[in-house]
Amino acid sequence: MAAKRISLRYWLTFAPEIGKKPLLYLMSKKFDVEFNVRSATADRDVFVMALEFTSTHEKIDEVVKWFEKQGVQVEPVEINTIEG
């Protein structure tokens, strides 16, 4: 029986120097996880993205841990503040 696929949303916050790395590209090559950029904003001090990941819960957990190892702050979206 195949593992159940789910969609979870997270806020990713990181410094501009981390934003120079192709993190979404690297993540897409390393993990079998679909992603959708729900919103993004940047200024000279911080980048913030709202991403929706779709895969198994285990794979999404791996992605979250990977982003954290890259220096990205990852927080779950608690409410549908990024609908649209």
Phi and psi in degrees as a GROMACS rama.xvg file:
@    title "Ramachandran Plot"
@    xaxis  label "Phi"
@    yaxis  label "Psi"
@TYPE xy
-72.7456  146.582  ALA-2
-66.8995  145.67  ALA-3
-71.8339  132.915  LYS-4
-88.8515  138.301  ARG-5
-133.217  166.815  ILE-6
-121.356  129.394  SER-7
-131.218  145.398  LEU-8
-112.548  141.937  ARG-9
-138.966  148.688  TYR-10
-91.3028  129.534  TRP-11
-113.514  124.228  LEU-12
-124.717  130.881  THR-13
-156.369  160.276  PHE-14
-74.6954  153.617  ALA-15
-55.3613  -34.5128  PRO-16
-65.236  -31.1829  GLU-17
-73.3419  -34.1005  ILE-18
-65.586  -12.8446  GLY-19
-75.7273  -17.2848  LYS-20
-81.0192  145.451  LYS-21
-80.1111  66.2573  PRO-22
-61.8346  -43.0002  LEU-23
-65.4979  -39.4532  LEU-24
-62.5401  -48.578  TYR-25
-61.5744  -41.7363  LEU-26
-62.0592  -42.5165  MET-27
-67.1708  -28.9926  SER-28
-77.9287  -31.6776  LYS-29
-86.3399  -32.2847  LYS-30
-124.228  148.947  PHE-31
-90.4613  71.1114  ASP-32
-135.45  127.599  VAL-33
-78.2812  147.07  GLU-34
-139.716  152.141  PHE-35
-135.446  125.123  ASN-36
-78.8147  113.096  VAL-37
-86.9112  -33.1883  ARG-38
-165.25  160.459  SER-39
-156.879  146.77  ALA-40
-148.213  151.647  THR-41
-147.943  144.93  ALA-42
-138.673  -171.389  ASP-43
-71.3599  -15.5193  ARG-44
-102.766  -26.4177  ASP-45
-156.882  146.532  VAL-46
-112.069  138.308  PHE-47
-132.845  129.49  VAL-48
-129.998  142.964  MET-49
-106.528  117.737  ALA-50
-118.512  145.223  LEU-51
-112.493  123.177  GLU-52
-104.973  139.133  PHE-53
-127.258  120.45  THR-54
-179.926  -159.666  SER-55
-78.2555  158.7  THR-56
-59.1628  -38.9635  HIS-57
-63.3525  -44.2493  GLU-58
-65.7152  -40.6177  LYS-59
-64.1137  -39.9192  ILE-60
-59.6241  -40.492  ASP-61
-62.4909  -42.1145  GLU-62
-63.3447  -45.4015  VAL-63
-58.9685  -46.8785  VAL-64
-62.4503  -38.5844  LYS-65
-63.5977  -46.6547  TRP-66
-59.792  -42.2645  PHE-67
-61.8902  -38.2376  GLU-68
-65.4541  -24.8963  LYS-69
-81.849  -3.15445  GLN-70
94.9272  14.3704  GLY-71
-94.0988  133.997  VAL-72
-83.1914  125.108  GLN-73
-119.657  125.378  VAL-74
-133.204  137.404  GLU-75
-67.131  145.958  PRO-76
-80.1082  117.964  VAL-77
-79.5161  -34.5084  GLU-78
-132.107  169  ILE-79
-78.2331  61.2538  ASN-80
-79.6568  -8.42893  THR-81
-116.421  23.2678  ILE-82
-64.3629  148.472  GLU-83
